[in-house]
């Protein structure tokens, strides 16, 4: 058996592309080998800033010979059919065989392909993979037509076995494959010829190149921890930055520097963000003060002076960057101290949220109105929640957030505190954005919860109102994330909040704001019309007056939000709200999928209608899934489906009117009578259990139907010869469906 080593050596590959490139190289190469009959035992790919490497072990010396038989046309078929068959096989007529067939004599082609040396197959595959490589962005250089992420400088391609090492010869884009590579650009640039992959990795390490990105990450992590410990600091973990930095260096050397005293008053988040975004520095925190006081930079070289010159240059650039951040911070604080958060918030009038949804100021007003309504349902003071909502977006106009958009909310909390606002109001500015992902913590402070829910529901209702919904993989406004955020907040905190009234209020406020803007515009137009002269003036005024009356009517015709906690039966003027609730059900499926909750069980409960209390819906879903997992539940589901199928089939057959209540007096068989009794008992127990929200008791009551239904189907003939008896029994089966539909729509359950 032989082993393959392929290295594609180039100028620096962007760090963000390296991991995917290594995966693509392995996938494309191994798929091409298998397609050509070249099997292998194992494969692994690696990436550094200057190289992609592939190791494939357990290759045979050659592919297996192939023998294929193809049946062709009849021997008396038209000449054109035979010529087409010959072209498809690549054979001549004299190499075909005549064989007897059921319909006469036919041509057969026997195609035999000898095994091919592994080196020949690899030399064929490599250029194809390189030329078709799926880089997100690529470039041309020189006079060639090859595209690669950066100029490709050399190709190492060798096959090794116990007999030795051979170069696999091929060329592409003016670069010929060979048996040599080189180490670190500055510390070990000499070229060397590895024998196999193990020798390659070992000699690269000696040449100051750590091939495995996981090992580079581990080295950086360990070196940072040691430096931090020696200085009495702790590393602020950042796995994303660690992965990026590991893709910037082949030989990581961690160096620690100290932040100037004048910058230590900046918020820790500002220091971290500035150092990360601008210079890829890791932050070190003093556990005694909680401040970011030092940093770690990772160099790609072992400097003779121990990195002093590197640190000096980095400190000079860092001082310039942090001076900018300090300038933004001080300017924003002066603005807040002079005019409060209102001084920042006033600028939101000039910030467009969406062309059809108004400005950020319009949106803040809607969030405040909705937060005031939601607050009592989540244990918050309505006025405090409204106040928090009015300032939650103010930091979007700050200089700091203008420079670092990722600090929105974070800076809002600092500025709100500087303005003297209450702690829960300030905290809501930061926390109302959460959660941003399924694993994030959700806000728990009542004011933050009210504002977070209002923010997300307003966004969803607004975009639904203007028909800007997610489609397929496209979700430019992160509406799926917003809906999942609401789901997580409600389910993790067990908050009983009916969603449809909230949708309605958000939609109402959006339409009311839109109409208000239209009225202002029309009033301004009327004022301009007053100044016109001639015959057109009256026509213009009448037209605009009619438009104004229409706009006023649109508001007055809308259903007013009831505002009663717990109401989910609000009559809504907006059919979009039902569609939006279904969207939430889809997000709930995504959330519960990881917990093993079946999507069809969620559908079965959601289709009952009125299921806008997600906590109650999840409780029903869990109880139903637990019930279906029992023997009684599985058998009862089978009985339900049998009853439904019979009723549907008979109704389709002769149009039997199965609607209506069955008559117990027409029950002749004991099993038939027992089913009537069991249905009465189940219905009597299910109703009160559902009112108490005791879904386990409702399932238990349903379980009592299993034996009577089984006995009914075993002993009773549904299609009795007497029409009256047949119809009554069909209606009895229909009643099974109706009683069980009190709990869930069982027809939605698969299986």
N, C-alpha and C positions, 0 to 999 in steps of 0.2 A: 504493500500500500504506500501511497505517496501523500505528501502534504503540500498545500499551496500557500504561498505568501505573496500578497499583492500590496504594494504601497503606491499611492498617488501623491506625489510630493509637489506642493505648490506654494505660492505666496500666501499670506495669512488669510485663513478662512474665518468669516465672522463667527463669533462665539455662539450666537443664537441659532446658527445653522448646523453646527457640528454634530449634535446628537442625532438629529433626523438624517443627516447625510450618512452617518455610520450605519444606521438601520437600513436606509435605502440601498447602500452598497451591498450589504449582506443579502437583502431580499432579492434584489435584481440579479445578482450573480448566481446565487444558489437556485433560483427559479429557472434561469437559463441553463444551468448545468443539468438539472433534472429533466428539463424538456428535451435535452439532447442525449439523455440516457447515461449521464455521468453522475453516479451516486456519490454520497459522502457520509462521513460519520458525524462530524460536528463542524460548526462554523461560528466565528466571532469577529466582530468588527470594532475598530477603535478610531478615535479622532484626537488630534492635537491641533493647535493653530495652523500648522504647516503640513499636515499629512492626514490622509485617510488610509487605514490599513485593514486588510482582510486576511484572516487565517482560516483555511479549510483543511480539515484532517480526514484521513481515511479514504483517500481517492484511489480508485483502481488504476492500473497502468493504462487501461483502454476501456472503451465502452463495449458492451456486449454486442455480438452480431445480431442483426435483425432480419427476420424472414416474414414477409407479409404476402397474403394471397388476396387478390381482388377479383371479384366477379364482374365480367363485362357484358357486352351485348351478345345476342344470338349470332351464330356464325353466318346466318342468312340475313342479318340486319343490314340496313343501308350503309354504304361506305362512309358517310359522314359520321355515323354513330361510332364506327370502329376507329376512325381517325381521332375523334374526341377522346376516346378511351386511351389510345396510345399516347396522346399528349399528356393526359393526366397521370399516366404511369411513368412516362419517360422511356418507354421501351419501343422496340421495333416489332413488326408483325411476326417475324420469325422466332421471337422469344415468347410468344403467347402459346398457351396450351388449349386444346379443344377437350371439353369434358361434357359428358351427358348430363342433362338436367331434366326436371319434370316436364318442361315445355320444349324440349329439344336440345340440340347441341349449342353450347355457349363457349365464349372465349374466357379464359382465366389468365391473369397475370401473376406471376410469382416474382416478387421483388425481394432481392436479397442484398442487404447492406452489411459489409464487413464491419467489425469493430474499429473504432478510431482511437488513436493515441490520445491520452488525456491532454497532453501539451497542445495538440492540434485543436482540440475542442476549446481549451482555455484561450488560445490565441485568437480564436474566432469570436468568443464571447466578450473578451475584455474591451475591444474597441467599440462594440455595440453598446455595452453598458456605459462606457465613458461618454460616448456621443449623445446618448439619450438620457443622461443623468438629470433627474428632476430638481435642479437647484431652484429655489424661489426667485433668485436673480443670478444672471451669469453675464460674462463679458467675452469679447474677442480681444486678441492682442496680436501685435505683429501683422504679418501678411496672411496668416492662415485663416481657415474657416471654423476651427474648433472653438466651442464656447465652454467655459468652465467658470466656476465662481471667482477665481483669481487665476492669473497665468500659471499654467501647469509646467513645472520645471523638469521633472524626471519621473520615471516609472520603474519601480522594482517589481519584477515578477519572476518567481523561482518555484520550481518543483523539487522537493527533496525527499529522499528515501535512504535506506541503509547503504545504497551504492554511492550516494553523493548528492550533489546539487546541480541542477541544470536551469539555465535561463529559458523562460518561455518567450520566444521572439515574436514581436509584433510592433507596429508603430502607428501613431495617430497624431495628427496636427503637427508633424515635424518632430515629435518626441518618440524616440525608440526605447523599448523596454530594455532593461539591463539587470545586473545582479548587485548593484551598489546603491547605497543611500548615504545620508549624512546626518550628523547629530545637531546639537544646538548651534544656532546661527553665529553666536559670538564666542562661546566657550569651547566648542568642539566641532568646528566646521569641516574637519577632514572627512573624506568619504571612506566607507568600509563596505565589505561584502559579507553579509550574514550567511550562515549555512542553512538555517531554518528559522521558524518563528521564535523558538526559545532563545536561540543565539541572537536574533534580531532585537528582542525586547531587552536582553541582558546588555548587549553592546550599546543600545540606545541609552540605557540608564547610565552606563559608564560615560556616555557622551552628553550627559546632562539633559536628557529628554525622558520624562515620565510619560509612557505611552497611554496608560489607562486613565481616563478622566476621573474614574472613581478614586483611584489612588492619589491623583492630584488634589481632589477635594479633601480626602482624608489628611493629606500632608498639611494643607492650608489650615484646616480646622484644628489639627493638633498644635501647629506652630502658633496660631493665634491664642489658643487656650494657654499655652506656656508663657507667652509674652504677657498676657493679661494677668495671669496668676502672679508672676514676678513683680508686677506693678501694683498689685492690690486692686485690680480691675476685673470686670466680667465682660465677656463678649456679648453684644446684642445680636442674637441669632438672626440670620437672613439667608435662607437656603437658596433663594433665587439669585441673590448676588453671588453666593458661593459658587453656584453652577456657572454663572457668567464669567467670573474671574478665572475659574479653572480652565475655561476655554480661551483665555487670553495669554496664558503662559505655558511653556513646556517644562520649565524648571522653576517651580514656585519658591520664592524667598520672601518670607513675611518680615516686614519692618514696622516698628511702632513709632508714632510721633505724638506730640502733645499739642493740644489746641490752645491758642492764646487766651489769656484770662479775659480779655475784653469781649470775647465771643461766648463765654460760658453762660451768660444771662439769656441767650437765645433759647427758645423751647427745644427740648431734646429732639422732638420730631423734625424741627427745622434743620438742626445740625445733621441728623441722620440722613434726611432727604437730600440736602445739599451735597454732602460728602458722597453719598451713593450715586446720585444722578450725574454729578459733574466729574467725579474722580474715581469712582468705584472703590471707595474706602469703606472698611468695616468700622463700626462704632464700638468704643469701649466705654462702659459705664462704671462710675464709682458707686459701689453698692451702699456706701455710707451717705452720700449726698443725693444719689439718684440722677446726677448730671452726667452728660456725655463729656468726658474730659480728655480722652485720647482717641487715637484711631490706629488702624492697621492698614497699610498698603502692601500689595503683593507685587514684588518685582519679578522680572524674568531673567535675572542674572545675579550671580554672586559677585558683588562689587569688591574691589581691592580694599576700599576704605570702610567695608562693613555696611555700606548703604548710606553713609552720611551725606554724600552729594545728592543721591536720589531723594533722600528725605528733605534736604534743604530746598530743592526745587519744588517738591510737592507742597511743602509748607508755604512757600511763596505764592503758589497758585491757590492754595486753600485759603490763605488770608484774603486774597482778592474776592474769591467766591463768597466767603462768609461776610465780608464787608458789604457786599450787595444785599445779602440776607438781613444783616443788621440794619441797613438803611430802610429796607421794606418794613421791617418790624417796627422800628421807631416811628416811621411815617404813619403806619396804620394805627399805632397806639395813640399818636397825637390826634388823629381824626376821631377816634372813638372817645377819647377823653374830652374833646371839645364838644362833640355833638351826639355822643352815645351811639348805639348800634343803628339808630335811625339815619345817621350821617352816611353809613355804608349802605343801608337798605334803600335809601332814596335813589341811589344810582341804579337800582334794579329796574327802574322804569325804562332805562335805556338798553337793557339787556334782553334780547329776544329769546324766549324759550323755544317757541315754534311759531312759524308764520300763521298757523291756524289756531293756535292756543294762546296767543298773546305773549306778553313779556313775563320775565321772572317775577316782577311785582304783581302782575295779575295772578300768577300761580300761587304766590305766597298768600294772597288774600283768600284764595280758595282753600288752601291747606289749613289756614287758621280757622275758617268757618267750619270745615269738616272736623278738625281736631277738637273744636269746642263741643261738637255733637258726640264725638267718640269718647271724650274724656270721662263722663260719668260711667260708661260701660267698662272702663279699664281701671277705675279707681283714682282718676286724676281730677284736679280742680279745673273746670272748663276755662276759666279766664287765664289761669296759669298756662294751660296747654295752648290757648290761642296766642298768648304773649310769646311763648317759645316758638311757635310756628312763624310768627311775624319776623323773628330774627334769625331763623334757622338757615336761611340762604344769604344773609347779609355779607358773609365773608367772601362770596363769589366776586365782589367788586374790590376786594382788598388787593394791595400790591403783592403781598406774599402769595396769595392763591393764584394771582395772575402769573407769577413766576413758577410756582409749584402747584398745579391743579390737584395733584393727589392729596394735598393738605386741606382740601375743602372739608368743612366740618370740624377738623382738628383746630384750625385757627379760629373758627367761629366760637368754640368754647373759650379759648384764651381771650378773645376780644369781648365776649359777653361778660366774662368775669371782670375784665378791666373796666367795663362800663358799669359795674356795680350790680349786675343782675343776679337773681337768686341762683344757687347752685344747680337746682334741677332744670331751670331754664337754660343755663349755659351748657349743661351736660347734654341736653336734647339736641343742640347744634351739632355735636359730634355723633351722638348715638342714633340719630334718626336715619342715617344712611344704612345702618346695619339691618339685617345681615347682607353681605355682598356675595356670599356663597353658601352652599348647603352645610358646610362644616363650621361656619362662623357662629360666634355667640350672638344671641338676640338681645335687644334692649329689654331690661326688666323694670326700670324706674317708670312709674305710671305716666309721667309727663312725656318721657322719651318714647314710650310705647304709643301714646296717642298721636304724637307728631309723626313717628315713623309710619304708622298705619295710614294716617291722612296723606302723607307725602306719596306713598306707593299707590294708594287707591285713587287719588286725584290723577296721577299720571296714567294709570290704566283706563279710568273712565274717560279721560280726555282723549286719548288716542283711539279708544273704541268709538267715541262720538264722531271723530273725523275719519273713521275707516282706515286708520294706519295700524293694522294688526300684524303680528309676526306671520311670516309665510315661509314654510319649509325651514331651511337653515338660516334664513335672514331674519334678524331681530335687531335693527340698528338702534333702537331706543331702549334696549335691555328690558323689554316688558316681561319676558319670561322670568328674569331675575327678580323683578318687582313683585310679580305674583307669588313666586316661591318665597320671597321675603315675608309676605303677609301670611302665607301658610305656616312658615316656621315660627313666626312670632305667636300666632294664635295657638298652634298645636303644642309647642314647647312650653308655653306659659299657661296652657289650659284656659284661654280667655274665650268667654261666650259672647261673641260679637256677630250678630246677623249681618251678612255682607250686602244683601240686596238694598236695604235702606241706605247703606253707606254709598253704594254705587249711585243710587238715585240722587242723593244729596250732592255728590260730587258732580254728577251730570247736570243737575239743576243749577249749581253755582257756575259751571262753565257756560251754560246757555245764557244765564242771566248776565254774566259778565260780557259775553259776546254781544248780546242785545244792547247792553248799556253803551258799549263802544260804538255800536251802530247808531244809537240815538244821538250820541255826541257828534258823530260825523254828519248825520243828517241835519242836526240843528245848525252846525257850522255852514252846511250847504244852504240852508234856508236863509241864514244871515247874509250869505253872499248873494242869494237870489234877490233879497230885498234891495240890494244895491244895483241890480240890473235894470235896464230900462227897455221900453218897447213892449211889443205884444208877447214876447216870450216869457216875461216875468211871471205872469199869473200861471201859465202852464207849468213852469218849473216849480213854483211854490206848491201847486196842487199835487204834482207828482211826488214831491218829497214829503208832503204832509201825509199822503196815502201810505208811503213806505214807512213813515214813523208810526202810523196807527197799526200797521201790520206787525212791526217789531214789538210794540207794546202788547198786542194780542198774544204774541208767541209766549211772552212771559206769563201773562195772566191765565193762559190755558194750561200751564204746567201744573202737575200734581204737587202739592206742597209736602215736603218731607215731614213725617209724623214726629220723629225725634223721640219715640218711646222705646226705651231699651227693651230688647227682646223681641220686637216686632219683626217678623220676616214675611208678613203677608201684605206688605205695602203695595198698593196698586201703582204701577209705574207707567209713565207715558213713554218709556224708552225700551223697545224690544232688545236693544244692544245689551242691556243688563243681563238678560238670560244667557246670551252668547258669552258674555264676560264670565258669568258664573261657571259655565261649562269649561272655559279656559282654566279657571281655578281648579276644577276637578281634574283636568289633565296634569296640572302642576302637582296636585296632591298625589296622583299616581306615581309621578317621578320621585317624589319625596319618600313615599312608603315602599317603593320597589325594593330599596336596600334593606328593608326590614322584613322582606318576604311576603308582603301583602299583595294579593292578586289584583290585577287591574280590573278583571271582570266582576269581582266582588264589590269593588268601589262603584263600578257602573250599576250594578244591581241595586245598590242603596241610593246612588245619586239620582237615578231615573224615577224615584218616587216623587220627585218634585219638591220644591221648597227647602232643599237641603243646603241652605246658605250658612248654617252654623257648623263650621268645620270641626270643632271639638266634638259635637254631637254626632256628626257624620262619621268621624273616625271611630268613635265608640261603637256605633252600629256596625261598621265594617269589620272591626276586630271581633265582635261577638258573632257575626255571621260567618266569618272565616273559621273561627274556632268550632262553630256548630257543624259546618260542612266537613270538617276534618274527622268528625265522629261517624260511626257506622249508621246511626239514626239519621244524621244529616245527609250523608251520601245517598242512602236509600230513599229518603223523603224527596230529595231532588230528582231522583229517577222516577218516582211516582208522580211528581208534579209534571215532569216533561211528558210522561205517558198520557196523563190526563189532558194536557194541553194539546198534544198531537192528535188524540182521538177527537176532541171537540173541534179542532181546526179541520181535520179531514172530513168529518161528518157534515160540518157546515158547508164545506166546499162541494161535497158530493151532491147534496140535494137541497142546499140552502136552509137547513133546519134552523129554526129560530131558537137558538140555545140561550138567548138572553132571558133573564127573569129568574125568580127564585124557585128552587125545586120544592115540591110538596111532600112533606114527610108522610102524609096519609097514603101516598102512592108507593111507598117503599114496601116491597113484598118479602125480600130476603133478609135474614137476620144480619148479614154482613152489611147490607144496604142501610138498615136501620141503625146499626152500630156506627157507621160513618156519619150519618146525620147527627147522632149524639156527640161524637168526637168533634165534629166541626163546630157545633154549638158551644161546647166546652172550651175549645181552643180560642174561638172568637171572643168569648167572654173573658178569657184570661189575657189574651194578647193586647186588647185595647187598654186596660188599666196599666199593664206593664209598660207599654209605650209611653203613656202619659207620665209615668214615674221615671221614664228614661232608663228603665231596667231592661236592657236588651237581652241579658242572659235569661231572665224570666220569660221574655217573649219567645226566645229560642226553645226554652224548655217546654213551653206550651205547644209550640209547633211540633216538637218531637213526639208528642202524644198522638199525632196524626199518622205516624208511620205505620203502625200495626194495622189500624182500621183500613188504611188505603191499600196495603198489601193484601189483606183479606178480601177486600172488595174486588180487586182485580183477579184474585184467584178463584173466587166463587160466583161472581155475578157477571152475567152477560150484558154488556152495555147495549148492544144492538138487539134488544128484545123484539120479538115479532109484533107486539102490541105497540102502535105508534105513541100512545100516551106514556107508556112505561119507558120506551126508548128516549123520548124527549126529556122526561123527568130525570133519567139517569145522566143524560148529557148535561143537564143543568146542574146536577149534583157535582159532576166533574168540574163544571165551570165555577162552582162555589169553592172547590178546593183552591183554584187559582185565586179567587177573590180574597179568601181568608189569608193565604200566604202572601199576597201582595200587600197586606198591611205591614209586613215586615221588610220585604224587598221585592224587586222585580226579578223573580227567579229565572225568567226566560233569558236574561242577560248573562247568566252564569254558564260558562263553557263546561263541556263534559257530560 
